[in-house]
Amino acid sequence: LILFLPINIYNDKTYYVPTKQLDERDVMFSRNELEKGTDRFNNYYENKPRFKELDDKFRKKPGLLSDDALYYEPVSFCVAKANFDVIEYFKKGVEGKSSEKKIDVNSAKITSFIKKWAKRNGAVSVGVTELKNYHLYSHKGRGDLYGKKINNNHPYAIAFTVEMSDDLMKCAPKGSVIMESSQQYLNAGVIAVQMASFIRNMGYSARAHIDGNYELICPLVARDAGLGEIGRMGLLITPKLGSRVRIAVITTDMPLIVDERKSDNSVIDFCTICKKCADVCPSRSIPFDDRKLIDGVLRWQICQETCFTYWCSVGTDCGKCMSSCPYSHPNNLMHNFIRWGISNSMIFRRFALKMDDLFYGRVPKVKEIPKWIKEGIN
């Protein structure tokens, strides 16, 4: 019975609002798109010389979805490429002209409709928050608008998550991981673009923020919309699926009802004692130490350079941290009960961690890619 006593002792300071915006040009995906010999490449590293040596390392590797990568697997890699190809089409639809006829809405009712509709279309969780300046990148870092200052005056942001398959993620860092992550980027993109189009058809302004075409930092928006907390691995930890989700966002001026953000310090406490993601990280990019105050936020910060360099070696987006996280186990009765215990008792959290190590291993065994994928060409 002691395990279930609602005992929680937190020594937590409320530092969760960043003091400055992040420039998307400094994100690894943006730096990866810089082409050697171009003015953009030269100008970036002249202004940020500290990144040049670090980035030279990932450029020496085969690269994401490369045939020469360590975990190259033809079927899963080609599926991922197809998913990213389709996402390219959807990037064109993230914004557009609103209908001249504006339909009056009841904020509570339209917010409820949007959430229900998103879930019917495949979203797992949906939340609304006020769009804050710190949610936004300062400048665009990808595509034709590279370097453009971001000005987004929408007052609201709708964030939602879609689930990534536990079965395929348990194979991390093999090819099924990038096959599944790209699929859910695509699925999230479809929902977001469709929803933004609906809002514009109602006469309001709306922009979808999807893979490869963001103006904002999705995990921060999702956190403030009440969908989860940011964990040790730097990803959103959701109540029922952990970090095994993808996120998309729609910003809009449609009047909506904002969800209250309730800080879940149990996640921070559990991540503080767990450290399993740091243990399994092949590139040692996830810190073992406690949170630090970084740009006004008390948080953990991964090393994005070593993480991305590993991706470029194996050809996938790894996913070892996601697949090993105790929060990311299947959404079933047993694991939901354990998650409930973790959220309610600091004693249970420590017990649950011991049991997770016992049943799944401190470094969980990597599963083989499912036969139905490999048999695609054999």
C-alpha positions as CSV (number, residue, x, y, z in Angstrom):
1,L,0.0,0.0,0.0
2,I,2.9,2.3,0.6
3,L,3.7,2.3,-3.1
4,F,0.3,3.9,-3.9
5,L,0.4,6.6,-1.2
6,P,0.1,10.0,-3.0
7,I,3.5,11.2,-1.8
8,N,5.2,13.8,-3.9
9,I,8.0,16.1,-2.8
10,Y,9.2,18.5,-5.4
11,N,12.1,20.9,-5.3
12,D,11.1,22.5,-8.5
13,K,11.5,26.1,-9.7
14,T,9.1,27.4,-12.3
15,Y,11.5,28.2,-15.1
16,Y,9.8,27.3,-18.3
17,V,9.6,30.4,-20.4
18,P,12.6,30.9,-22.7
19,T,14.2,34.3,-22.6
20,K,15.0,34.3,-26.3
21,Q,13.8,32.9,-29.6
22,L,15.6,30.0,-31.4
23,D,16.9,30.7,-34.9
24,E,15.8,27.8,-37.2
25,R,19.0,28.3,-39.2
26,D,20.9,26.8,-36.2
27,V,18.8,23.6,-36.2
28,M,20.6,20.5,-37.6
29,F,18.0,19.9,-40.3
30,S,18.6,23.4,-41.6
31,R,22.4,23.0,-41.4
32,N,22.1,19.7,-43.2
33,E,20.5,21.5,-46.2
34,L,23.4,23.9,-46.6
35,E,25.2,23.2,-49.9
36,K,28.9,23.4,-49.9
37,G,30.2,26.2,-52.2
38,T,27.1,28.3,-52.1
39,D,26.8,31.8,-50.6
40,R,24.3,30.5,-48.1
41,F,26.8,27.8,-46.9
42,N,29.8,30.3,-46.7
43,N,27.8,33.0,-45.0
44,Y,26.4,30.7,-42.4
45,Y,29.8,29.3,-41.3
46,E,31.5,32.8,-41.5
47,N,28.9,34.0,-38.9
48,K,28.9,30.7,-36.9
49,P,32.4,29.3,-37.2
50,R,32.0,27.2,-34.1
51,F,29.6,24.9,-36.0
52,K,31.9,24.3,-39.0
53,E,34.1,21.5,-37.4
54,L,31.0,19.9,-35.8
55,D,29.1,19.8,-39.1
56,D,32.0,18.5,-41.1
57,K,31.7,15.3,-39.1
58,F,28.1,14.5,-40.2
59,R,28.9,15.5,-43.8
60,K,31.6,12.8,-43.9
61,K,28.9,10.1,-43.1
62,P,26.7,8.4,-45.6
63,G,23.6,10.5,-44.7
64,L,19.9,9.9,-43.9
65,L,18.3,7.2,-46.0
66,S,21.6,6.6,-47.8
67,D,22.2,3.2,-49.5
68,D,25.6,3.1,-47.8
69,A,24.3,3.7,-44.3
70,L,24.8,1.1,-41.6
71,Y,21.2,0.1,-41.3
72,Y,20.2,0.4,-44.9
73,E,17.1,-1.8,-45.7
74,P,15.6,-1.2,-49.1
75,V,11.9,-1.5,-48.4
76,S,11.7,0.6,-45.3
77,F,14.1,3.2,-46.7
78,C,12.1,3.5,-49.9
79,V,8.8,3.8,-48.0
80,A,10.4,6.6,-45.9
81,K,11.5,8.4,-49.1
82,A,8.0,8.1,-50.5
83,N,6.5,9.6,-47.3
84,F,8.9,12.5,-47.5
85,D,8.1,13.0,-51.2
86,V,4.3,13.3,-50.4
87,I,5.0,15.6,-47.5
88,E,6.7,17.9,-50.1
89,Y,3.3,18.3,-51.8
90,F,1.6,19.2,-48.6
91,K,4.1,21.9,-47.8
92,K,2.4,24.0,-50.5
93,G,-0.9,23.9,-48.7
94,V,0.2,25.1,-45.2
95,E,-1.2,28.5,-45.8
96,G,-3.5,30.2,-48.3
97,K,-6.2,32.8,-48.8
98,S,-9.1,32.9,-46.4
99,S,-12.7,33.0,-47.6
100,E,-14.2,36.5,-47.8
101,K,-17.3,35.2,-46.0
102,K,-16.5,34.9,-42.3
103,I,-18.8,32.5,-40.4
104,D,-19.5,33.6,-36.8
105,V,-18.5,30.8,-34.4
106,N,-19.1,30.0,-30.8
107,S,-15.6,29.7,-29.3
108,A,-16.5,26.7,-27.0
109,K,-18.4,24.8,-29.7
110,I,-15.9,25.3,-32.5
111,T,-13.0,24.3,-30.2
112,S,-14.9,21.2,-29.2
113,F,-15.6,20.4,-32.9
114,I,-12.0,20.8,-33.9
115,K,-10.7,18.5,-31.2
116,K,-13.3,15.8,-32.0
117,W,-12.7,16.1,-35.7
118,A,-8.9,15.9,-35.3
119,K,-9.3,12.7,-33.2
120,R,-11.6,11.2,-35.8
121,N,-8.9,11.8,-38.3
122,G,-6.2,10.1,-36.3
123,A,-5.0,12.5,-33.7
124,V,-4.4,11.0,-30.2
125,S,-4.5,14.2,-28.2
126,V,-5.4,17.8,-29.0
127,G,-4.9,21.0,-27.1
128,V,-5.1,24.8,-27.6
129,T,-2.8,27.5,-26.3
130,E,-2.2,31.2,-26.8
131,L,0.7,31.6,-29.3
132,K,3.6,33.1,-27.5
133,N,6.7,34.8,-29.0
134,Y,9.0,32.1,-27.6
135,H,7.0,29.4,-29.5
136,L,8.2,31.0,-32.7
137,Y,11.6,30.7,-34.4
138,S,13.2,34.1,-35.0
139,H,14.0,33.3,-38.6
140,K,13.2,30.7,-41.2
141,G,16.0,28.1,-41.7
142,R,14.7,26.0,-44.7
143,G,13.4,26.4,-48.2
144,D,13.0,29.5,-50.3
145,L,12.3,31.8,-47.3
146,Y,15.6,30.9,-45.6
147,G,16.8,33.8,-43.4
148,K,13.4,35.6,-43.4
149,K,12.3,37.0,-40.1
150,I,9.2,35.2,-38.9
151,N,6.1,37.3,-38.2
152,N,3.2,35.3,-37.1
153,N,0.5,37.3,-35.4
154,H,-2.0,34.5,-34.9
155,P,-3.3,34.6,-31.3
156,Y,-4.0,30.9,-31.0
157,A,-2.2,27.6,-31.7
158,I,-3.8,24.1,-32.0
159,A,-1.4,21.3,-31.2
160,F,-2.0,17.6,-31.6
161,T,-0.2,14.3,-31.5
162,V,-0.3,11.2,-33.6
163,E,0.9,7.8,-32.4
164,M,4.0,6.0,-33.7
165,S,3.7,2.2,-33.7
166,D,5.3,0.5,-30.7
167,D,6.0,-2.5,-32.8
168,L,8.1,-0.6,-35.4
169,M,9.8,1.6,-32.9
170,K,11.0,-1.3,-30.8
171,C,13.4,-2.1,-33.8
172,A,15.2,1.2,-33.2
173,P,17.6,2.3,-34.7
174,K,16.8,0.1,-37.7
175,G,15.0,1.0,-40.9
176,S,11.4,0.5,-39.6
177,V,11.9,3.5,-37.3
178,I,12.3,6.1,-40.1
179,M,9.6,4.3,-42.1
180,E,7.2,4.8,-39.2
181,S,8.3,8.3,-38.1
182,S,8.0,9.6,-41.7
183,Q,4.6,8.0,-42.0
184,Q,3.4,9.8,-38.9
185,Y,5.0,13.1,-40.0
186,L,2.9,12.6,-43.2
187,N,-0.3,11.7,-41.2
188,A,0.1,14.6,-38.9
189,G,0.7,16.9,-41.9
190,V,-2.5,15.7,-43.6
191,I,-4.5,16.5,-40.5
192,A,-2.9,19.9,-40.0
193,V,-3.2,21.0,-43.6
194,Q,-6.8,19.9,-43.8
195,M,-7.7,21.7,-40.6
196,A,-6.0,24.9,-41.6
197,S,-7.9,24.8,-44.9
198,F,-11.1,24.3,-43.0
199,I,-10.5,27.3,-40.8
200,R,-9.6,29.4,-43.8
201,N,-12.9,28.3,-45.5
202,M,-14.7,29.6,-42.4
203,G,-13.2,33.0,-43.1
204,Y,-10.3,33.0,-40.6
205,S,-6.6,33.0,-41.1
206,A,-4.7,29.8,-40.4
207,R,-1.3,28.2,-41.1
208,A,-0.3,24.6,-40.7
209,H,3.2,23.8,-39.3
210,I,4.3,20.4,-40.6
211,D,7.6,18.5,-41.2
212,G,10.0,20.7,-43.1
213,N,7.9,23.8,-43.0
214,Y,7.6,25.1,-39.4
215,E,7.6,28.6,-38.1
216,L,7.6,27.4,-34.5
217,I,8.8,24.7,-32.0
218,C,6.1,22.1,-31.8
219,P,7.1,20.5,-28.5
220,L,6.9,23.9,-26.7
221,V,3.5,24.6,-28.2
222,A,2.2,21.2,-27.3
223,R,3.5,21.5,-23.8
224,D,1.7,24.8,-23.3
225,A,-1.4,23.3,-24.8
226,G,-1.4,20.8,-22.0
227,L,-0.4,17.7,-24.0
228,G,2.7,16.7,-21.9
229,E,6.0,17.8,-20.5
230,I,9.5,18.0,-22.0
231,G,11.6,15.2,-20.7
232,R,15.3,14.4,-20.4
233,M,15.6,13.5,-24.1
234,G,14.3,16.9,-25.1
235,L,11.0,15.5,-26.5
236,L,7.4,15.8,-25.4
237,I,6.4,13.1,-22.9
238,T,2.7,12.5,-23.2
239,P,0.6,10.9,-20.5
240,K,-0.4,7.7,-22.4
241,L,2.3,7.3,-25.1
242,G,5.3,9.0,-23.7
243,S,7.5,10.4,-26.5
244,R,6.2,7.9,-29.0
245,V,4.3,10.6,-30.9
246,R,4.7,13.1,-33.7
247,I,3.4,16.6,-33.3
248,A,1.9,19.2,-35.7
249,V,0.4,22.6,-35.1
250,I,-2.1,25.0,-36.6
251,T,-1.9,28.7,-35.8
252,T,-5.0,30.8,-36.4
253,D,-7.0,33.9,-35.5
254,M,-10.2,31.9,-35.1
255,P,-11.5,32.6,-31.6
256,L,-10.8,29.4,-29.5
257,I,-10.9,28.3,-25.9
258,V,-7.5,27.9,-24.5
259,D,-6.6,24.8,-22.4
260,E,-5.0,25.3,-19.1
261,R,-1.4,24.1,-18.8
262,K,-0.9,22.0,-15.7
263,S,2.7,21.3,-14.9
264,D,3.3,17.6,-14.3
265,N,6.4,17.6,-12.1
266,S,6.1,13.8,-11.8
267,V,7.6,13.6,-15.3
268,I,10.5,15.7,-14.3
269,D,11.0,13.7,-11.2
270,F,10.9,10.4,-13.0
271,C,13.2,11.6,-15.8
272,T,15.6,12.8,-13.1
273,I,16.0,9.3,-11.6
274,C,15.4,7.2,-14.7
275,K,18.2,8.1,-17.2
276,K,17.4,5.1,-19.3
277,C,17.3,7.2,-22.5
278,A,20.8,8.5,-21.7
279,D,22.0,4.9,-21.0
280,V,20.8,3.6,-24.4
281,C,21.8,6.6,-26.5
282,P,24.4,5.3,-29.0
283,S,25.9,8.7,-29.5
284,R,25.9,9.7,-25.8
285,S,24.0,12.8,-26.8
286,I,21.6,12.8,-23.9
287,P,22.9,14.2,-20.6
288,F,23.1,12.2,-17.4
289,D,23.2,15.2,-15.1
290,D,20.4,17.3,-13.6
291,R,18.6,20.1,-15.5
292,K,20.4,23.4,-16.0
293,L,19.1,26.9,-16.5
294,I,19.5,27.5,-20.3
295,D,18.1,30.7,-21.8
296,G,15.7,31.1,-18.9
297,V,14.4,27.5,-18.9
298,L,15.4,24.8,-16.4
299,R,15.8,21.9,-18.7
300,W,18.0,19.1,-20.1
301,Q,19.7,19.8,-23.4
302,I,20.8,17.1,-25.8
303,C,23.8,17.5,-28.1
304,Q,22.1,17.8,-31.4
305,E,25.4,17.6,-33.4
306,T,26.4,14.2,-32.1
307,C,22.8,13.0,-32.3
308,F,22.5,14.0,-36.0
309,T,25.9,12.7,-36.9
310,Y,24.8,9.3,-35.6
311,W,21.7,9.5,-37.7
312,C,23.8,10.1,-40.8
313,S,25.9,7.1,-39.9
314,V,23.0,4.6,-39.5
315,G,20.7,6.2,-42.1
316,T,17.7,6.5,-39.8
317,D,16.4,8.9,-37.2
318,C,17.5,6.3,-34.5
319,G,14.6,6.4,-32.0
320,K,16.5,4.4,-29.3
321,C,15.5,7.0,-26.6
322,M,11.8,6.8,-27.6
323,S,11.7,3.0,-27.7
324,S,13.4,2.5,-24.4
325,C,11.4,5.1,-22.4
326,P,9.2,3.5,-19.7
327,Y,6.5,6.1,-20.6
328,S,6.4,4.8,-24.2
329,H,5.1,1.3,-23.6
330,P,1.8,0.3,-25.2
331,N,-1.4,2.2,-24.3
332,N,-3.0,-0.7,-22.4
333,L,-4.6,-1.4,-19.0
334,M,-1.4,-2.6,-17.3
335,H,0.9,0.1,-18.6
336,N,-1.7,2.8,-18.0
337,F,-2.0,1.7,-14.4
338,I,1.8,1.9,-14.1
339,R,1.7,5.4,-15.6
340,W,-1.0,6.4,-13.2
341,G,1.2,5.2,-10.3
342,I,4.2,7.1,-11.6
343,S,2.2,10.3,-11.8
344,N,0.8,10.0,-8.3
345,S,3.6,8.7,-6.0
346,M,7.3,9.3,-5.8
347,I,7.7,5.9,-4.1
348,F,5.9,4.1,-6.9
349,R,8.1,5.9,-9.5
350,R,11.2,4.3,-8.0
351,F,9.5,0.9,-7.8
352,A,8.3,1.2,-11.4
353,L,11.7,2.0,-12.7
354,K,13.2,-1.1,-11.0
355,M,10.4,-3.2,-12.5
356,D,10.9,-1.7,-15.9
357,D,14.6,-2.6,-15.8
358,L,13.8,-6.1,-14.6
359,F,11.2,-6.9,-17.3
360,Y,12.6,-4.9,-20.3
361,G,16.3,-4.6,-19.3
362,R,18.3,-1.5,-18.5
363,V,19.2,-1.5,-22.2
364,P,16.2,-3.2,-23.9
365,K,17.0,-5.7,-26.6
366,V,16.5,-4.4,-30.2
367,K,13.9,-6.3,-32.1
368,E,14.2,-7.4,-35.7
369,I,12.4,-5.6,-38.4
370,P,9.1,-7.4,-39.0
371,K,9.0,-10.0,-41.7
372,W,6.2,-8.4,-43.6
373,I,8.6,-5.5,-44.3
374,K,11.7,-7.6,-45.2
375,E,9.6,-10.0,-47.3
376,G,8.6,-7.0,-49.6
377,I,11.5,-8.0,-52.0
378,N,12.5,-11.5,-50.9
